[in-house]
Amino acid sequence: MKLTREIRELSDGLKTAFDGSDVTNRVRDFEGWTDRASREDEADKRYDHTRTVQEYYDLCTGFMVWGWGESLHFAPLSPDESLEDSKIRLQRLMISKLDLRPGMTVVDIGCGIGGPMRRVAREAGVRVVGINASDVQCNRARRLNAAAGLADMTDCLQCSFMDMSAIADQTFDRGYAIESTCHADDKAAAFAEIYRVLKPGALFWGHEMCMTDEYDPGSGRHRAIKQELMHGIALKEIATFGEVDQALATAGFEVLESGDLAAHEYRLDTPWYQPMETPRGLPGGALRRIPLVRRAMRWGVRMAEFFGAFPRGSAEVVALLDRTGNAYVAGGKAGVFTPLYCFLARRPLSG
C-alpha cells in the first residue's frame, strides 16, 4: 500500500536525520530563537540566525517533504491542476525567464532537497550547483540527484549563502533563489554575495516571502500575524516589496521585472494557501496538509513514538509545522503576506 510505504520511508528518514538526538529539546530550543535574537542588540552578540535557519530545516524537512513534495515552495495555483503541477509551471516560468541554455553553470541559492534543481538540470541541460547550510537537506539532495541520474549535472555545497567564500568571483552564468533569501538577516549583504559569484550580464531570479502593501504596522492583528510567521518560518524580518527591490539595487543588480504572482497574472479563485486550508478544487490534493489531518497526525505520531516507529520528539515537530501552517493561512486570508514576490534581476556587464 502506497501510504504504508510512504510512512515507513518517513520513519526511516526521520531516524537518519535526527540521528538519536533529543528532538524534544531541540524543538524547545528552536522555539526560543526569537527571544535570543531580540537580545542580540543588547548584551548577547552570539546569536547566529544562519544556525537557527539550519536547525529549522534539519528538524522539519522530513515532514515538509511528506506533506509538500520534493519542491519545498509555494506556487500560484490553478483550480484545474494539482499543487505539484502548479509548482512545475512556476519552475518552467523561471527557466524561461532566465534564458537558460545547455552548457551553462547555474547556482541554486538555498536548494532545499533539490526539487527545482533536478528540473532545471534535466529540462535546460545546464549544470546546477546548490547552496545549502543544512547537512540533512544537502545529503538528501545528493541522494535524490544520483537516483535521478543527474549526479554529473548537479552538486550541493554545504555552506551559508551569506558566505560562499569557497566559490570564486564570477563563477556562474545564471542564478536563482526560491524562498531562501527571505531567511537572510541582511538581505542586501545576501544579494551582494550572490552578485559576487555571478558573471557580468548574468540573470538572477528570486522568489521572496514578503509583507504586502495591505500590511498595516499600526494594526495589532497584522503585527501578530507577522510575528507568528517570522517565528514559525525562522525569518528574522519579513521585507516589503520595496525593501527587496532596494536591497537588490544596493547590491548592484538591475531589477528587470518584479511582482507578486499571488496578486496578478493568475486567477485568484484558488489562493496560494489553499492546500493548507482545504483540498477543494485541487486534483490530487493531499488531505495530509489540511488542519484537521495535521492535528490528528500529531497524536498519531505520538503513538508511533511510544512504539518506537518514530523518533521521540517527532510529534513536537508536527505541532510546530501545524502552527506555522495556520500562520500562513492567516497571513494569506488577511492579504498581508505573500510567498510569491518574484523578480528577475541582472548583474550589469560593467559591474
Secondary structure, DSSP 8 states (H G I E B T S, - for coil): -HHHHHHHHHHHHHHHHHTT--HHHHHHHHHTHHHHHHTTTTT-----HHHHHHHHHHHHHHHHHHHH-SS-S-----TTS-HHHHHHHHHHHHHHHHT--TT-EEEEET-TTSHHHHHHHHHH--EEEEEES-HHHHHHHHHHHHHTT-TTTEEEEES-TT--TTS-TT-EEEEEEES-GGG-SSHHHHHHHHHHHEEEEEEEEEEEEEE-TT--TT-HHHHHHHHHHHHHHT-S---BHHHHHHHHHHHT-EEEEEEETTTSSS-SSS-TTGGGT--TTSTT--GGGSHHHHHHHHHHHHHHHHTTSS-TTHHHHHHHHHHHHHHHHHHHHHTSEEEEEEEEEE--TT-
